[in-house]
Amino acid sequence: MRTADRELRDETARALLELTAEIADAELRPAAAQAERDGSFPRDKFRLLGRSGLLGLPYPESLGGAGQPYETYLQVVEEIASAWLTVGLGLSVHVLSCFPLVTAGTAEQQERWLPDLLGGDLLGAYCLSEPASGSDAAAMSTSARASGPDFVLNGTKAWITHAGQADYYTVFARTSGQPHGPDRARGISCLHVPAATPGVTAARPEHKMGMRGSVTAQVLFESAAVPGDQLVGELDKGFAIALAALDAGRLGIAACATGVAQAALDAATGYAVQRRQFGRPIIGFQGLSFMLADMATAVAASRALYLAAARRKDAGLPYGQQAAMAKLFASDAAMAVTTNAVQVLGGYGYVEDFPAERLMREAKALQIVEGTNQVQRLVIGRSLAAGQADR
């Protein structure tokens, strides 16, 4: 996938995509397969993205970002994910971890933390899910109890990308109320917690089907003292921040899914053009060419959905329903496209010497993270019901 194939807004966006493509070709794509086999976390790649100005693309220049539209940022995410999903998803998670500071942090907090986070010197992680509260995030039991002007943090967060590698954790914890009942979303606050805080540890990394270079683990908080000035936003009103961040994060996952699907389509098409059977390239056989045509259509539709949602976000319009649609469709499409890519390559698609099997394993995660696709359908259905009720 080349820059010329993208929908670009202006010369700045074009230059950013060209830079991203150069980094993807020179630094990411050649290293991906071996690092995924070894389970090596590519911390140096995130520093490279930071030095290149790609970690803060959608955030204001006044805060150390690049002030780019989400439409441009997501195309950068797609390009990176097409080369190496671990890095593309990591970029999306890092940007997500900065969202509360950008949107709800004080000027002092922003000045103190954002330059290093957006510049790549520090890596962030987003701590919302827990072992017993995944899809029902408001049912969290991790607590941050007041201790004078400060907080004492206790509990466990689960499925945390960059756990043990991040320098800071954006943590949502209960500062009042109970983790059950209709009012469970109340009393949740957002805290910015350095990973070096005493009482903060990462558990053993999970052994995953795919994205083995991306560390996923539980983060444990045991009487971790958090200064009161590390509260982000208002006390007890952090869940609204979490939901807003997830809407934006779902667009990042949609872009990642589109990148993985594009990579699978490129691999399958390239193979089908080169592979000859019965005296001609196999792409000339209708059954296979129709499969590739459906794959290409799914990729294009995924891209169109996430870009349309991004334009709504950039215009200041509601986009939660559209973000859920983009995440749902793009990740389901990525699973279908990567599965078909394995089929196109036949036996070669099933072995690690070719990228198709890795892309297929990676695509599965995208149907789960940032809210399962079943949850996305709930979000879309509720939006439709609300729209009817407003008529």
MIKE-23854 format. One record per residue (C-alpha): residue in one letter; z, y, x. Coordinates in nm, 3 decimals. Layout:
{pt a; {Z; Y; X}} ...
END
This chain:
{pt m; {0.000; 0.000; 0.000}} {pt r; {-0.109; 0.326; 0.157}} {pt t; {-0.015; 0.684; 0.089}} {pt a; {-0.354; 0.754; -0.066}} {pt d; {-0.271; 0.509; -0.344}} {pt r; {0.038; 0.706; -0.448}} {pt e; {0.082; 0.982; -0.699}} {pt l; {0.172; 1.276; -0.479}} {pt r; {0.294; 1.611; -0.595}} {pt d; {0.212; 1.838; -0.302}} {pt e; {0.153; 1.852; 0.072}} {pt t; {0.525; 1.817; 0.148}} {pt a; {0.540; 1.497; -0.053}} {pt r; {0.226; 1.370; 0.117}} {pt a; {0.373; 1.439; 0.460}} {pt l; {0.697; 1.262; 0.367}} {pt l; {0.509; 0.956; 0.246}} {pt e; {0.298; 0.950; 0.561}} {pt l; {0.613; 0.969; 0.774}} {pt t; {0.774; 0.692; 0.567}} {pt a; {0.467; 0.471; 0.603}} {pt e; {0.472; 0.519; 0.980}} {pt i; {0.840; 0.423; 0.999}} {pt a; {0.782; 0.125; 0.770}} {pt d; {0.493; -0.004; 0.982}} {pt a; {0.647; 0.062; 1.323}} {pt e; {1.018; -0.001; 1.270}} {pt l; {1.087; -0.195; 0.949}} {pt r; {0.813; -0.443; 0.867}} {pt p; {0.802; -0.602; 1.217}} {pt a; {1.180; -0.655; 1.220}} {pt a; {1.241; -0.769; 0.863}} {pt a; {1.169; -1.143; 0.870}} {pt q; {1.377; -1.222; 1.181}} {pt a; {1.669; -1.003; 1.074}} {pt e; {1.676; -1.169; 0.732}} {pt r; {1.677; -1.513; 0.891}} {pt d; {1.959; -1.410; 1.124}} {pt g; {2.154; -1.215; 0.861}} {pt s; {2.162; -0.909; 1.089}} {pt f; {2.263; -0.580; 0.929}} {pt p; {2.017; -0.305; 1.036}} {pt r; {2.263; -0.017; 1.089}} {pt d; {2.027; 0.145; 1.338}} {pt k; {1.755; 0.169; 1.073}} {pt f; {1.978; 0.383; 0.853}} {pt r; {2.048; 0.615; 1.146}} {pt l; {1.672; 0.638; 1.196}} {pt l; {1.620; 0.727; 0.830}} {pt g; {1.891; 0.991; 0.860}} {pt r; {1.737; 1.146; 1.172}} {pt s; {1.403; 1.147; 0.992}} {pt g; {1.549; 1.340; 0.699}} {pt l; {1.504; 1.058; 0.447}} {pt l; {1.868; 0.989; 0.348}} {pt g; {1.920; 1.314; 0.160}} {pt l; {1.579; 1.366; 0.002}} {pt p; {1.683; 1.435; -0.361}} {pt y; {1.981; 1.657; -0.280}} {pt p; {1.980; 2.036; -0.229}} {pt e; {1.898; 2.185; 0.110}} {pt s; {2.214; 2.394; 0.081}} {pt l; {2.415; 2.070; 0.102}} {pt g; {2.216; 1.921; 0.391}} {pt g; {1.954; 1.743; 0.183}} {pt a; {1.580; 1.798; 0.161}} {pt g; {1.560; 1.941; -0.189}} {pt q; {1.282; 1.705; -0.296}} {pt p; {1.209; 1.597; -0.654}} {pt y; {1.327; 1.252; -0.757}} {pt e; {0.961; 1.167; -0.810}} {pt t; {0.901; 1.204; -0.435}} {pt y; {1.227; 1.039; -0.329}} {pt l; {1.157; 0.727; -0.534}} {pt q; {0.814; 0.685; -0.380}} {pt v; {0.982; 0.692; -0.039}} {pt v; {1.223; 0.422; -0.160}} {pt e; {0.931; 0.211; -0.280}} {pt e; {0.748; 0.241; 0.052}} {pt i; {1.058; 0.136; 0.248}} {pt a; {1.140; -0.150; 0.009}} {pt s; {0.785; -0.282; 0.039}} {pt a; {0.846; -0.318; 0.412}} {pt w; {1.209; -0.439; 0.401}} {pt l; {1.414; -0.455; 0.082}} {pt t; {1.748; -0.460; 0.265}} {pt v; {1.675; -0.110; 0.394}} {pt g; {1.514; 0.016; 0.072}} {pt l; {1.806; -0.100; -0.140}} {pt g; {2.049; 0.029; 0.121}} {pt l; {1.887; 0.371; 0.102}} {pt s; {1.923; 0.370; -0.277}} {pt v; {2.289; 0.263; -0.255}} {pt h; {2.369; 0.526; 0.007}} {pt v; {2.211; 0.801; -0.206}} {pt l; {2.409; 0.665; -0.503}} {pt s; {2.735; 0.683; -0.304}} {pt c; {2.668; 1.053; -0.235}} {pt f; {2.596; 1.137; -0.600}} {pt p; {2.957; 1.213; -0.705}} {pt l; {3.010; 1.449; -0.412}} {pt v; {2.684; 1.631; -0.483}} {pt t; {2.737; 1.665; -0.858}} {pt a; {3.116; 1.691; -0.892}} {pt g; {3.262; 1.759; -0.548}} {pt t; {3.419; 2.088; -0.449}} {pt a; {3.247; 2.317; -0.201}} {pt e; {3.505; 2.219; 0.061}} {pt q; {3.445; 1.847; 0.004}} {pt q; {3.070; 1.891; 0.020}} {pt e; {3.089; 2.090; 0.342}} {pt r; {3.331; 1.839; 0.492}} {pt w; {3.149; 1.513; 0.418}} {pt l; {2.788; 1.557; 0.308}} {pt p; {2.627; 1.674; 0.635}} {pt d; {2.715; 1.349; 0.815}} {pt l; {2.640; 1.133; 0.510}} {pt l; {2.302; 1.288; 0.442}} {pt g; {2.222; 1.310; 0.812}} {pt g; {2.274; 0.938; 0.873}} {pt d; {2.577; 0.956; 1.101}} {pt l; {2.788; 0.804; 0.823}} {pt l; {2.694; 0.527; 0.580}} {pt g; {2.833; 0.511; 0.227}} {pt a; {2.903; 0.239; -0.029}} {pt y; {2.960; 0.254; -0.406}} {pt c; {3.264; 0.069; -0.542}} {pt l; {3.251; 0.023; -0.919}} {pt s; {3.230; -0.349; -1.006}} {pt e; {3.529; -0.582; -0.988}} {pt p; {3.565; -0.961; -0.999}} {pt a; {3.656; -0.949; -1.370}} {pt s; {3.463; -0.638; -1.474}} {pt g; {3.095; -0.637; -1.390}} {pt s; {2.883; -0.541; -1.688}} {pt d; {3.192; -0.399; -1.861}} {pt a; {3.268; -0.157; -1.579}} {pt a; {3.521; 0.040; -1.785}} {pt a; {3.748; -0.266; -1.788}} {pt m; {3.839; -0.208; -1.424}} {pt s; {4.195; -0.277; -1.314}} {pt t; {4.193; -0.127; -0.963}} {pt s; {4.459; 0.144; -0.977}} {pt a; {4.517; 0.474; -0.802}} {pt r; {4.874; 0.569; -0.887}} {pt a; {5.008; 0.914; -0.816}} {pt s; {5.249; 0.941; -0.524}} {pt g; {5.343; 1.305; -0.504}} {pt p; {5.016; 1.497; -0.459}} {pt d; {4.838; 1.187; -0.332}} {pt f; {4.733; 0.841; -0.459}} {pt v; {4.815; 0.482; -0.371}} {pt l; {4.513; 0.259; -0.423}} {pt n; {4.548; -0.112; -0.512}} {pt g; {4.290; -0.363; -0.632}} {pt t; {3.966; -0.539; -0.546}} {pt k; {3.607; -0.424; -0.580}} {pt a; {3.332; -0.686; -0.585}} {pt w; {2.962; -0.714; -0.498}} {pt i; {2.978; -0.408; -0.276}} {pt t; {2.664; -0.340; -0.074}} {pt h; {2.751; -0.227; 0.283}} {pt a; {3.109; -0.359; 0.250}} {pt g; {3.256; -0.374; 0.599}} {pt q; {2.966; -0.170; 0.739}} {pt a; {3.013; 0.153; 0.544}} {pt d; {3.208; 0.444; 0.687}} {pt y; {3.311; 0.571; 0.342}} {pt y; {3.360; 0.413; 0.001}} {pt t; {3.304; 0.600; -0.323}} {pt v; {3.572; 0.428; -0.531}} {pt f; {3.631; 0.436; -0.906}} {pt a; {3.989; 0.349; -0.996}} {pt r; {4.224; 0.373; -1.290}} {pt t; {4.461; 0.668; -1.272}} {pt s; {4.590; 0.622; -1.628}} {pt g; {4.538; 0.405; -1.935}} {pt q; {4.470; 0.034; -1.964}} {pt p; {4.170; -0.184; -1.866}} {pt h; {4.127; -0.314; -2.222}} {pt g; {4.079; -0.176; -2.569}} {pt p; {3.838; 0.083; -2.708}} {pt d; {3.975; 0.363; -2.486}} {pt r; {3.941; 0.172; -2.155}} {pt a; {3.680; 0.419; -2.024}} {pt r; {3.945; 0.690; -2.021}} {pt g; {4.176; 0.738; -1.728}} {pt i; {3.924; 0.648; -1.455}} {pt s; {3.887; 0.874; -1.152}} {pt c; {3.656; 0.892; -0.851}} {pt l; {3.792; 0.891; -0.495}} {pt h; {3.622; 0.938; -0.160}} {pt v; {3.788; 0.684; 0.071}} {pt p; {3.721; 0.648; 0.447}} {pt a; {3.674; 0.286; 0.547}} {pt a; {3.927; 0.335; 0.827}} {pt t; {4.206; 0.410; 0.576}} {pt p; {4.502; 0.173; 0.638}} {pt g; {4.511; -0.088; 0.362}} {pt v; {4.131; -0.090; 0.314}} {pt t; {3.958; -0.410; 0.428}} {pt a; {3.636; -0.595; 0.356}} {pt a; {3.641; -0.964; 0.271}} {pt r; {3.408; -1.225; 0.416}} {pt p; {3.043; -1.144; 0.335}} {pt e; {2.888; -1.338; 0.050}} {pt h; {2.621; -1.598; 0.137}} {pt k; {2.329; -1.485; -0.077}} {pt m; {1.997; -1.627; -0.188}} {pt g; {1.810; -1.328; -0.046}} {pt m; {1.864; -0.995; 0.128}} {pt r; {2.072; -1.172; 0.390}} {pt g; {2.048; -0.873; 0.620}} {pt s; {2.227; -0.664; 0.356}} {pt v; {2.602; -0.718; 0.365}} {pt t; {2.760; -0.780; 0.024}} {pt a; {3.134; -0.846; -0.001}} {pt q; {3.455; -0.760; -0.179}} {pt v; {3.652; -0.455; -0.068}} {pt l; {4.030; -0.492; -0.084}} {pt f; {4.274; -0.206; -0.134}} {pt e; {4.637; -0.284; -0.057}} {pt s; {4.869; 0.016; -0.093}} {pt a; {4.602; 0.235; 0.062}} {pt a; {4.720; 0.597; 0.074}} {pt v; {4.449; 0.842; -0.036}} {pt p; {4.516; 1.217; -0.003}} {pt g; {4.488; 1.413; -0.325}} {pt d; {4.209; 1.631; -0.183}} {pt q; {3.986; 1.321; -0.176}} {pt l; {3.974; 1.310; -0.556}} {pt v; {3.612; 1.387; -0.655}} {pt g; {3.575; 1.560; -0.990}} {pt e; {3.848; 1.589; -1.250}} {pt l; {4.140; 1.350; -1.277}} {pt d; {4.087; 1.076; -1.539}} {pt k; {3.726; 1.185; -1.602}} {pt g; {3.543; 0.987; -1.338}} {pt f; {3.374; 0.734; -1.563}} {pt a; {3.120; 0.993; -1.680}} {pt i; {3.031; 1.044; -1.313}} {pt a; {2.987; 0.669; -1.270}} {pt l; {2.752; 0.644; -1.569}} {pt a; {2.542; 0.940; -1.457}} {pt a; {2.517; 0.792; -1.108}} {pt l; {2.404; 0.458; -1.251}} {pt d; {2.121; 0.621; -1.446}} {pt a; {1.990; 0.766; -1.120}} {pt g; {2.060; 0.443; -0.932}} {pt r; {1.860; 0.237; -1.179}} {pt l; {1.553; 0.439; -1.089}} {pt g; {1.616; 0.349; -0.725}} {pt i; {1.623; -0.019; -0.816}} {pt a; {1.302; 0.019; -1.016}} {pt a; {1.134; 0.172; -0.711}} {pt c; {1.269; -0.110; -0.490}} {pt a; {1.136; -0.370; -0.734}} {pt t; {0.796; -0.205; -0.737}} {pt g; {0.789; -0.208; -0.358}} {pt v; {0.873; -0.578; -0.342}} {pt a; {0.609; -0.657; -0.604}} {pt q; {0.351; -0.451; -0.415}} {pt a; {0.431; -0.636; -0.092}} {pt a; {0.388; -0.970; -0.270}} {pt l; {0.060; -0.856; -0.425}} {pt d; {-0.068; -0.740; -0.085}} {pt a; {0.025; -1.073; 0.076}} {pt a; {-0.134; -1.277; -0.203}} {pt t; {-0.453; -1.071; -0.213}} {pt g; {-0.493; -1.076; 0.163}} {pt y; {-0.449; -1.453; 0.168}} {pt a; {-0.688; -1.505; -0.124}} {pt v; {-0.961; -1.306; 0.050}} {pt q; {-0.926; -1.499; 0.377}} {pt r; {-0.858; -1.848; 0.245}} {pt r; {-1.177; -2.048; 0.178}} {pt q; {-1.206; -2.361; -0.036}} {pt f; {-1.519; -2.530; -0.165}} {pt g; {-1.727; -2.298; 0.050}} {pt r; {-1.600; -1.958; -0.069}} {pt p; {-1.290; -1.736; -0.070}} {pt i; {-1.041; -1.850; -0.331}} {pt i; {-1.025; -1.502; -0.479}} {pt g; {-1.367; -1.578; -0.624}} {pt f; {-1.221; -1.843; -0.856}} {pt q; {-1.153; -1.698; -1.198}} {pt g; {-0.817; -1.865; -1.253}} {pt l; {-0.679; -1.711; -0.935}} {pt s; {-0.850; -1.374; -0.965}} {pt f; {-0.711; -1.332; -1.317}} {pt m; {-0.362; -1.406; -1.184}} {pt l; {-0.403; -1.138; -0.917}} {pt a; {-0.536; -0.896; -1.178}} {pt d; {-0.224; -0.947; -1.390}} {pt m; {-0.005; -0.900; -1.083}} {pt a; {-0.178; -0.572; -0.993}} {pt t; {-0.144; -0.447; -1.349}} {pt a; {0.228; -0.524; -1.352}} {pt v; {0.280; -0.335; -1.026}} {pt a; {0.090; -0.031; -1.153}} {pt a; {0.281; -0.034; -1.482}} {pt s; {0.615; -0.056; -1.298}} {pt r; {0.525; 0.242; -1.083}} {pt a; {0.412; 0.444; -1.382}} {pt l; {0.738; 0.376; -1.566}} {pt y; {0.971; 0.481; -1.286}} {pt l; {0.762; 0.790; -1.205}} {pt a; {0.761; 0.896; -1.571}} {pt a; {1.141; 0.862; -1.584}} {pt a; {1.174; 1.054; -1.257}} {pt r; {0.969; 1.341; -1.395}} {pt r; {1.202; 1.361; -1.692}} {pt k; {1.500; 1.376; -1.456}} {pt d; {1.331; 1.644; -1.245}} {pt a; {1.260; 1.846; -1.561}} {pt g; {1.626; 1.830; -1.666}} {pt l; {1.550; 1.611; -1.968}} {pt p; {1.756; 1.308; -2.080}} {pt y; {1.628; 1.003; -1.897}} {pt g; {1.891; 0.728; -1.936}} {pt q; {1.680; 0.520; -2.173}} {pt q; {1.372; 0.561; -1.956}} {pt a; {1.569; 0.464; -1.644}} {pt a; {1.688; 0.146; -1.814}} {pt m; {1.331; 0.066; -1.922}} {pt a; {1.199; 0.123; -1.570}} {pt k; {1.468; -0.093; -1.409}} {pt l; {1.421; -0.368; -1.668}} {pt f; {1.044; -0.382; -1.656}} {pt a; {1.001; -0.334; -1.280}} {pt s; {1.255; -0.599; -1.180}} {pt d; {1.123; -0.852; -1.430}} {pt a; {0.772; -0.775; -1.307}} {pt a; {0.881; -0.820; -0.945}} {pt m; {1.019; -1.163; -1.025}} {pt a; {0.694; -1.265; -1.195}} {pt v; {0.468; -1.115; -0.928}} {pt t; {0.656; -1.273; -0.637}} {pt t; {0.661; -1.611; -0.812}} {pt n; {0.285; -1.590; -0.861}} {pt a; {0.239; -1.485; -0.499}} {pt v; {0.406; -1.808; -0.389}} {pt q; {0.168; -1.996; -0.618}} {pt v; {-0.139; -1.819; -0.475}} {pt l; {-0.039; -1.917; -0.122}} {pt g; {0.031; -2.275; -0.228}} {pt g; {0.218; -2.470; 0.038}} {pt y; {0.215; -2.170; 0.269}} {pt g; {0.397; -1.972; 0.004}} {pt y; {0.688; -2.214; 0.017}} {pt v; {0.757; -2.190; 0.391}} {pt e; {0.934; -1.918; 0.588}} {pt d; {0.635; -1.853; 0.815}} {pt f; {0.485; -1.645; 0.532}} {pt p; {0.665; -1.362; 0.347}} {pt a; {0.609; -1.478; -0.011}} {pt e; {0.914; -1.702; -0.037}} {pt r; {1.146; -1.433; 0.101}} {pt l; {1.007; -1.174; -0.141}} {pt m; {1.062; -1.415; -0.430}} {pt r; {1.426; -1.472; -0.330}} {pt e; {1.482; -1.100; -0.290}} {pt a; {1.327; -1.010; -0.626}} {pt k; {1.588; -1.212; -0.815}} {pt a; {1.870; -0.982; -0.704}} {pt l; {1.695; -0.683; -0.857}} {pt q; {1.729; -0.832; -1.206}} {pt i; {2.107; -0.829; -1.155}} {pt v; {2.215; -0.524; -0.953}} {pt e; {2.285; -0.180; -1.110}} {pt g; {2.342; -0.352; -1.444}} {pt t; {2.184; -0.684; -1.538}} {pt n; {1.862; -0.674; -1.732}} {pt q; {2.053; -0.792; -2.038}} {pt v; {2.264; -0.477; -2.007}} {pt q; {1.947; -0.268; -1.973}} {pt r; {1.829; -0.410; -2.305}} {pt l; {2.162; -0.312; -2.460}} {pt v; {2.124; 0.042; -2.326}} {pt i; {1.771; 0.069; -2.462}} {pt g; {1.867; -0.080; -2.798}} {pt r; {2.160; 0.158; -2.839}} {pt s; {1.936; 0.452; -2.752}} {pt l; {1.690; 0.345; -3.018}} {pt a; {1.968; 0.309; -3.275}} {pt a; {2.108; 0.652; -3.186}} {pt g; {1.764; 0.803; -3.222}} {pt q; {1.727; 0.662; -3.570}} {pt a; {2.072; 0.784; -3.669}} {pt d; {1.980; 1.138; -3.561}} {pt r; {1.678; 1.151; -3.788}} 
END
